[in-house]
Amino acid sequence: MNASHILHIIGALAFMLSLLGSESLSKDDNAIRCIEAEWKALQLFKQGVVRGAQRHDLGSWRDEEKDCCKWKGVGCDNRTGHVTHLFLSSRISAFTDSTSVSVDKLLIELPYLNYLDLSNNLLAGIPEFIGSLTNLIHLDLSETYIDGAFPDQIGNSSNLQYLNLSLCCNGGPIPKFIGSLNNLRYLDISNSWFTGVISHELGSLSRLQHLNLANNCHLRGGGNFEWLFIQRIPSISVLRINHCQLFAPSSAPGNFSSSISSLHLNGNYINSSIFYWLSHLSGSLVVLDLGNNLLEGRIPQTFCHMSAPTYLDLSANQLNGVPPKCINNLSNLQVVDFSANNFTGNLEHLLFGPFASLQELLISENHLTGSLPDITLFSSLKKLQVSSNQLNGYQPTTFKHHSTLQFLDLSNNHLRGFLPNFTKFSSFRFLNLYNNGFSGNLPDFTGCSSLEVLRLGG
């Protein structure tokens, strides 16, 4: 799992935990029991589920247990006893069921409900009554097969801060009601086959911090339009628009948010004009993914004005020339992926620098020359992939320090001479030196106690 995904998961978890606030999910016997009317509503809701689903996971909702706060998936306010949280992920129907389940309107009898998770279920449409749950803050419908359209009444949930509709839809335009959810902080509508132009209603979500539109490959931008809606979201921090047929902005940026820390634009039609736009975000970016686009030419020097990046992906483009030396000064970098471009220059020059935090360097399928430097000088390095280049020198015969490197791929190059002694690489799991020009005897690999894959032929 790379740093980008880890940051995404941590951000989502932190946001979800923040919504719990002071509400207690404790099963403490001293806590106030749930309200009788709400117990009855949940029991009737269960009966509807049992009638409609072949499989469910509501076995703990027993008639003899009068405190619904002790039921699995139910959370209550320990001061009032009101039901505030329902965690029903994968609990009310299964994808293997032959019929979908209707979510009964009896849940409207839970007026203090603020957290509703219906993810990973098979539902016969989204109930309109959700818009009447005025205290609802968190709604998760991700990975839920939904038969039918989204009701506009959801737009009445004015307090909603978290909305996840990923992997749940059968296409159509982005629901317009989303634009009326003015308190949204987190919105994920990825992988849902939405079509049409990226909705301008998203620009009215002025408090949005996390927006994920990724993998809606039938969405399209309208000229510079999709970038203009971003300009109207001053608080945006995480922006994912991967695989959305997006083009680079055709004009200079205006008052774009300086708070964008994680930008994912992989798999679009973005050209090198994006670099000028990014220069206005140089102080805040931590994660930048521009892989699989139409970038060409050299990386501009202004690109190195970024002060905080930890993850940088420019792979699978048409970039060329020597990567600027200032890349070496980006001391926070942990993952760099420059693979599948047309970069030239000497590998030793590229690896000249502190790189104190560098964990992964992927630069295969380029035109780099030179030889491998002493990689044990990079104390944090875990993965180095330089396969399919034009390396033509000699490797060091010995290395100065013990290394934590786990993955080294130098295959399909023109390296020569004797293989070095790898005894200081006790963390090695993968070593590929295939298709080079090495000679001499095999080195001692006995110190590589974790080695799983070794390729030396060719």
C-alpha positions as CSV (number, residue, x, y, z in Angstrom):
1,M,0.0,0.0,0.0
2,N,1.6,3.3,-1.0
3,A,1.7,6.6,0.9
4,S,-1.1,8.0,-1.2
5,H,-3.6,5.3,-0.2
6,I,-2.5,5.4,3.4
7,L,-3.1,9.1,3.6
8,H,-6.5,8.6,2.1
9,I,-7.5,6.0,4.6
10,I,-6.1,7.9,7.6
11,G,-8.0,11.0,6.4
12,A,-11.3,9.2,6.1
13,L,-10.9,7.5,9.5
14,A,-10.0,10.7,11.2
15,F,-13.1,12.4,9.7
16,M,-15.4,9.6,10.8
17,L,-14.0,9.6,14.3
18,S,-14.5,13.4,14.5
19,L,-18.2,12.9,13.8
20,L,-18.6,10.6,16.8
21,G,-18.0,13.6,19.0
22,S,-19.1,13.0,22.6
23,E,-21.6,10.3,21.6
24,S,-20.9,7.0,23.4
25,L,-21.2,3.6,21.9
26,S,-20.5,2.0,25.2
27,K,-22.4,-1.0,26.4
28,D,-21.9,0.0,30.1
29,D,-24.7,-1.3,32.3
30,N,-24.8,2.1,34.0
31,A,-25.7,3.9,30.8
32,I,-29.3,5.1,30.3
33,R,-31.4,2.5,28.4
34,C,-32.7,3.3,24.9
35,I,-36.1,5.0,24.4
36,E,-39.0,2.6,24.2
37,A,-40.4,4.1,21.0
38,E,-37.0,3.8,19.3
39,W,-36.7,0.2,20.5
40,K,-40.1,-0.5,18.9
41,A,-39.1,1.2,15.6
42,L,-35.9,-0.8,15.4
43,Q,-37.8,-4.1,16.1
44,L,-40.3,-3.3,13.3
45,F,-37.4,-2.4,11.0
46,K,-35.8,-5.8,11.8
47,Q,-39.0,-7.6,11.0
48,G,-39.1,-5.9,7.6
49,V,-35.5,-6.9,6.9
50,V,-36.1,-10.5,7.9
51,R,-39.1,-10.7,5.6
52,G,-37.1,-9.4,2.6
53,A,-33.6,-10.7,3.0
54,Q,-32.4,-14.3,2.7
55,R,-29.4,-13.4,4.9
56,H,-28.9,-10.7,7.4
57,D,-26.9,-10.0,10.6
58,L,-29.4,-8.7,13.0
59,G,-29.4,-11.7,15.3
60,S,-28.5,-9.6,18.4
61,W,-31.7,-7.5,18.0
62,R,-33.6,-9.8,20.3
63,D,-37.1,-9.1,21.6
64,E,-36.1,-10.0,25.2
65,E,-33.3,-7.4,25.2
66,K,-35.1,-4.2,26.0
67,D,-32.1,-2.0,25.8
68,C,-31.5,-1.5,22.0
69,C,-28.2,0.3,22.9
70,K,-26.7,-3.1,23.5
71,W,-27.6,-4.4,20.1
72,K,-24.8,-4.9,17.6
73,G,-24.5,-1.9,15.3
74,V,-26.6,0.4,17.4
75,G,-25.1,3.4,19.2
76,C,-26.8,5.7,21.7
77,D,-26.2,8.9,23.6
78,N,-25.3,7.7,27.1
79,R,-27.0,10.8,28.6
80,T,-30.4,10.6,26.9
81,G,-30.6,7.1,25.6
82,H,-31.6,8.2,22.1
83,V,-30.3,6.2,19.2
84,T,-27.7,8.3,17.4
85,H,-25.7,5.7,15.3
86,L,-26.7,2.8,13.1
87,F,-23.8,0.7,11.7
88,L,-25.6,-1.6,9.3
89,S,-22.8,-2.3,6.8
90,S,-23.3,-5.8,5.3
91,R,-26.0,-6.5,8.0
92,I,-29.4,-6.1,6.4
93,S,-28.9,-8.0,3.0
94,A,-26.2,-9.7,1.0
95,F,-25.1,-9.4,-2.6
96,T,-25.9,-13.1,-3.0
97,D,-29.6,-12.5,-2.2
98,S,-31.9,-12.9,-5.1
99,T,-34.0,-9.9,-4.0
100,S,-33.1,-6.5,-2.7
101,V,-34.4,-5.1,0.6
102,S,-36.4,-1.9,1.2
103,V,-35.2,0.3,4.0
104,D,-38.4,0.9,6.0
105,K,-39.5,4.4,6.8
106,L,-39.7,3.3,10.4
107,L,-36.2,4.7,10.8
108,I,-37.8,8.2,10.8
109,E,-38.8,7.3,14.3
110,L,-35.2,7.9,15.3
111,P,-35.2,11.7,15.3
112,Y,-31.7,12.0,16.9
113,L,-30.0,9.7,14.4
114,N,-26.8,11.4,13.1
115,Y,-24.8,8.5,11.8
116,L,-26.2,6.0,9.3
117,D,-24.0,3.4,7.6
118,L,-25.9,1.3,5.0
119,S,-22.8,0.3,3.0
120,N,-22.3,-3.2,1.4
121,N,-26.0,-4.1,1.1
122,L,-28.5,-4.8,-1.6
123,L,-31.2,-2.2,-1.4
124,A,-34.4,-1.6,-3.4
125,G,-33.8,2.1,-3.7
126,I,-32.8,4.9,-1.4
127,P,-35.8,5.9,0.9
128,E,-37.0,9.4,0.6
129,F,-37.4,9.7,4.4
130,I,-33.6,10.1,4.8
131,G,-34.2,13.7,3.9
132,S,-36.3,14.0,7.0
133,L,-33.5,12.9,9.4
134,T,-32.6,16.5,10.2
135,N,-29.8,15.6,12.6
136,L,-28.0,13.3,10.1
137,I,-24.3,14.1,9.8
138,H,-22.9,10.9,8.3
139,L,-24.4,8.9,5.5
140,D,-22.5,6.0,4.0
141,L,-24.1,4.1,1.0
142,S,-20.8,2.9,-0.5
143,E,-20.5,-0.5,-2.2
144,T,-24.3,-0.7,-2.0
145,Y,-26.2,-1.9,-5.1
146,I,-29.1,0.5,-5.4
147,D,-32.1,-0.2,-7.6
148,G,-33.4,3.1,-8.6
149,A,-32.5,6.8,-8.6
150,F,-31.5,9.0,-5.7
151,P,-34.4,10.9,-4.2
152,D,-34.0,14.6,-4.2
153,Q,-35.2,14.7,-0.6
154,I,-31.7,13.8,0.5
155,G,-30.9,17.4,-0.3
156,N,-33.0,18.4,2.8
157,S,-30.4,16.8,5.1
158,S,-28.9,20.2,5.7
159,N,-26.6,19.1,8.5
160,L,-24.9,16.3,6.5
161,Q,-21.1,16.5,6.6
162,Y,-20.1,13.1,5.3
163,L,-21.6,11.5,2.2
164,N,-20.2,8.4,0.5
165,L,-21.8,7.1,-2.7
166,S,-18.8,5.2,-4.1
167,L,-19.4,2.0,-5.9
168,C,-23.2,2.2,-5.5
169,C,-24.7,3.7,-8.6
170,N,-25.7,2.6,-12.1
171,G,-24.7,5.8,-13.9
172,G,-26.6,8.9,-14.8
173,P,-25.6,12.5,-14.0
174,I,-24.3,13.5,-10.7
175,P,-27.4,14.1,-8.4
176,K,-28.1,17.8,-8.3
177,F,-29.3,17.7,-4.7
178,I,-25.6,17.3,-3.6
179,G,-25.1,21.0,-4.4
180,S,-27.6,21.9,-1.6
181,L,-25.7,20.1,1.1
182,N,-23.9,23.2,2.2
183,N,-22.3,21.6,5.3
184,L,-20.6,18.7,3.5
185,R,-16.9,18.2,4.4
186,Y,-16.4,14.8,2.8
187,L,-17.9,13.7,-0.5
188,D,-17.0,10.4,-2.3
189,I,-18.9,9.6,-5.5
190,S,-16.1,7.6,-7.1
191,N,-16.5,4.4,-9.2
192,S,-20.2,5.0,-9.7
193,W,-20.4,5.3,-13.5
194,F,-21.7,8.9,-13.4
195,T,-22.0,10.5,-16.9
196,G,-22.2,14.0,-18.3
197,V,-20.4,17.1,-17.4
198,I,-18.9,17.5,-13.9
199,S,-21.7,19.3,-12.1
200,H,-21.3,23.0,-11.4
201,E,-23.4,22.4,-8.2
202,L,-20.3,21.0,-6.6
203,G,-18.8,24.5,-6.6
204,S,-21.4,25.6,-4.0
205,L,-20.0,23.2,-1.4
206,S,-17.8,25.9,0.2
207,R,-16.9,23.8,3.3
208,L,-15.9,20.7,1.4
209,Q,-12.5,19.3,2.5
210,H,-12.4,16.0,0.7
211,L,-13.8,15.3,-2.8
212,N,-13.4,12.0,-4.7
213,L,-14.7,11.8,-8.3
214,A,-12.3,9.1,-9.3
215,N,-13.0,6.4,-11.9
216,N,-16.1,7.9,-13.4
217,C,-14.7,7.4,-16.8
218,H,-17.9,8.7,-18.5
219,L,-17.7,12.0,-16.8
220,R,-16.3,14.8,-18.8
221,G,-15.1,18.3,-18.2
222,G,-16.6,21.3,-20.0
223,G,-13.5,23.1,-21.2
224,N,-12.1,25.0,-18.3
225,F,-15.3,24.6,-16.4
226,E,-14.3,21.8,-14.1
227,W,-11.3,23.8,-12.8
228,L,-13.5,26.8,-12.1
229,F,-15.7,24.9,-9.7
230,I,-12.6,23.9,-7.7
231,Q,-11.8,27.6,-7.5
232,R,-15.0,28.1,-5.5
233,I,-14.1,25.6,-2.8
234,P,-11.7,27.4,-0.6
235,S,-11.3,24.7,2.0
236,I,-10.6,21.7,-0.3
237,S,-7.7,19.6,1.0
238,V,-8.0,16.2,-0.8
239,L,-9.0,16.2,-4.4
240,R,-9.3,13.0,-6.4
241,I,-10.3,13.3,-10.1
242,N,-8.6,10.2,-11.5
243,H,-9.8,8.7,-14.8
244,C,-12.4,11.4,-15.6
245,Q,-11.4,12.5,-19.1
246,L,-10.1,15.7,-17.6
247,F,-8.0,18.2,-19.6
248,A,-5.5,20.7,-18.1
249,P,-6.9,24.1,-17.3
250,S,-6.8,26.4,-20.3
251,S,-6.3,29.6,-18.3
252,A,-4.2,30.8,-15.4
253,P,-5.4,29.9,-11.9
254,G,-7.4,32.5,-10.0
255,N,-7.9,32.4,-6.3
256,F,-7.5,28.7,-5.9
257,S,-7.4,27.2,-2.4
258,S,-3.9,27.1,-0.9
259,S,-5.1,24.3,1.3
260,I,-4.9,21.5,-1.3
261,S,-2.6,18.9,0.2
262,S,-3.4,15.8,-1.8
263,L,-4.1,16.0,-5.5
264,H,-4.8,12.9,-7.6
265,L,-5.2,13.4,-11.4
266,N,-4.0,10.1,-12.7
267,G,-5.3,8.8,-16.0
268,N,-6.6,11.9,-17.7
269,Y,-5.7,14.0,-20.7
270,I,-3.6,16.6,-18.8
271,N,-0.7,18.2,-20.6
272,S,2.3,20.1,-19.2
273,S,0.4,23.3,-18.8
274,I,-0.7,21.9,-15.5
275,F,2.8,22.7,-14.1
276,Y,2.0,26.5,-14.2
277,W,-1.2,25.9,-12.4
278,L,0.6,23.8,-9.7
279,S,3.1,26.5,-9.1
280,H,0.4,28.3,-7.2
281,L,-0.1,25.4,-4.9
282,S,3.6,24.7,-4.2
283,G,3.4,25.5,-0.5
284,S,0.6,23.0,0.5
285,L,1.0,19.9,-1.7
286,V,1.9,16.7,0.1
287,V,0.7,14.2,-2.4
288,L,0.7,14.7,-6.1
289,D,-0.3,12.1,-8.7
290,L,-0.1,13.0,-12.3
291,G,0.7,9.5,-13.7
292,N,-0.8,8.3,-17.0
293,N,-1.4,11.7,-18.6
294,L,0.0,13.6,-21.6
295,L,2.8,15.5,-19.9
296,E,5.8,16.1,-22.2
297,G,9.0,18.0,-22.3
298,R,11.2,18.7,-19.2
299,I,10.1,19.1,-15.7
300,P,10.3,22.9,-15.1
301,Q,12.5,24.3,-12.3
302,T,9.4,25.9,-10.7
303,F,8.2,22.4,-10.0
304,C,10.9,22.2,-7.3
305,H,9.3,25.1,-5.3
306,M,7.1,22.6,-3.6
307,S,8.2,22.5,0.0
308,A,6.3,19.6,1.5
309,P,5.7,16.8,-1.0
310,T,6.0,13.2,0.3
311,Y,4.5,11.4,-2.7
312,L,5.2,12.3,-6.3
313,D,4.0,10.3,-9.3
314,L,4.8,11.4,-12.9
315,S,4.8,7.9,-14.4
316,A,3.6,6.9,-17.8
317,N,3.9,10.3,-19.5
318,Q,6.2,11.6,-22.2
319,L,8.6,13.7,-20.1
320,N,12.2,13.8,-21.2
321,G,15.5,15.4,-20.4
322,V,17.4,15.2,-17.1
323,P,15.2,15.5,-14.0
324,P,16.1,18.8,-12.3
325,K,18.7,18.5,-9.6
326,C,16.5,20.5,-7.2
327,I,14.4,17.3,-6.8
328,N,17.2,16.1,-4.5
329,N,16.4,19.0,-2.2
330,L,12.8,17.9,-1.5
331,S,13.8,16.4,1.8
332,N,10.3,15.1,2.7
333,L,9.9,12.9,-0.3
334,Q,9.0,9.3,0.5
335,V,7.7,7.9,-2.8
336,V,8.9,9.0,-6.3
337,D,7.6,7.3,-9.4
338,F,9.2,8.6,-12.7
339,S,8.8,5.3,-14.5
340,A,7.7,4.9,-18.2
341,N,9.0,8.3,-19.5
342,N,11.9,9.4,-21.6
343,F,14.3,10.7,-18.9
344,T,18.0,10.8,-19.6
345,G,21.0,11.4,-17.5
346,N,23.2,9.6,-15.0
347,L,21.5,7.5,-12.2
348,E,24.3,8.5,-9.8
349,H,23.5,12.2,-10.3
350,L,19.9,11.6,-9.7
351,L,20.6,9.8,-6.5
352,F,23.0,12.5,-5.3
353,G,21.4,14.2,-2.4
354,P,20.2,13.6,1.2
355,F,16.8,12.0,0.4
356,A,16.6,11.4,4.1
357,S,13.0,10.2,4.0
358,L,13.0,8.4,0.6
359,Q,11.4,4.9,0.8
360,E,10.5,4.1,-2.8
361,L,12.2,5.3,-6.1
362,L,10.6,3.9,-9.3
363,I,12.3,5.0,-12.5
364,S,12.2,2.0,-14.8
365,E,11.6,2.3,-18.6
366,N,13.6,5.4,-19.2
367,H,17.0,6.1,-20.8
368,L,19.2,6.5,-17.7
369,T,22.9,5.7,-17.9
370,G,25.7,5.2,-15.4
371,S,25.9,2.7,-12.6
372,L,24.4,2.0,-9.2
373,P,25.8,4.1,-6.4
374,D,26.2,2.9,-2.8
375,I,22.5,2.7,-2.0
376,T,23.1,1.9,1.6
377,L,23.7,5.7,2.1
378,F,19.9,6.1,1.8
379,S,18.9,4.8,5.2
380,S,15.1,4.8,4.6
381,L,15.1,3.3,1.1
382,K,12.8,0.2,0.9
383,K,12.3,-0.1,-2.9
384,L,14.4,0.8,-5.9
385,Q,13.3,-0.1,-9.4
386,V,15.6,1.0,-12.3
387,S,14.8,-1.8,-14.8
388,S,14.8,-1.3,-18.5
389,N,17.2,1.6,-18.7
390,Q,20.6,1.9,-20.2
391,L,22.8,1.6,-17.1
392,N,26.2,0.5,-18.4
393,G,28.7,0.9,-15.5
394,Y,30.0,-1.3,-12.7
395,Q,28.2,-1.9,-9.4
396,P,30.1,-1.2,-6.1
397,T,31.9,-4.4,-5.0
398,T,31.1,-3.6,-1.4
399,F,28.6,-1.4,0.5
400,K,29.4,0.7,3.5
401,H,26.3,0.3,5.7
402,H,23.6,-2.2,6.5
403,S,20.5,-1.6,4.5
404,T,16.8,-1.9,5.0
405,L,16.2,-2.2,1.2
406,Q,13.6,-4.9,0.4
407,F,13.1,-4.6,-3.3
408,L,15.8,-4.0,-5.9
409,D,15.2,-4.4,-9.7
410,L,18.1,-3.6,-12.1
411,S,17.0,-6.0,-14.8
412,N,17.3,-5.3,-18.5
413,N,20.3,-2.9,-18.4
414,H,24.0,-3.2,-19.5
415,L,25.7,-3.4,-16.1
416,R,29.1,-5.2,-16.1
417,G,31.7,-6.6,-13.8
418,F,31.4,-8.8,-10.7
419,L,28.3,-9.0,-8.6
420,P,28.7,-7.2,-5.3
421,N,28.5,-8.7,-1.8
422,F,24.9,-8.4,-0.6
423,T,25.5,-9.6,3.0
424,K,24.5,-6.3,4.5
425,F,21.0,-6.5,2.9
426,S,19.3,-8.7,5.5
427,S,15.9,-7.2,4.6
428,F,16.0,-8.2,0.9
429,R,12.8,-9.9,-0.3
430,F,13.2,-9.3,-4.1
431,L,16.4,-9.0,-6.1
432,N,16.3,-8.9,-9.9
433,L,19.5,-8.5,-11.9
434,Y,18.3,-10.4,-14.9
435,N,19.6,-9.6,-18.4
436,N,22.8,-7.7,-17.6
437,G,26.4,-8.3,-18.4
438,F,27.7,-9.5,-15.0
439,S,30.6,-12.0,-14.8
440,G,32.5,-14.0,-12.2
441,N,31.3,-16.2,-9.3
442,L,28.0,-15.9,-7.4
443,P,28.3,-13.7,-4.3
444,D,27.4,-14.8,-0.8
445,F,23.7,-14.4,-0.2
446,T,23.6,-16.1,3.2
447,G,23.0,-12.8,5.0
448,C,19.9,-12.2,2.9
449,S,17.7,-14.2,5.3
450,S,14.4,-12.7,4.0
451,L,15.1,-13.2,0.3
452,E,12.0,-14.7,-1.5
453,V,12.8,-13.9,-5.2
454,L,16.2,-14.0,-6.9
455,R,16.7,-13.6,-10.6
456,L,20.3,-13.5,-12.0
457,G,20.1,-15.1,-15.5
458,G,20.3,-13.5,-18.9
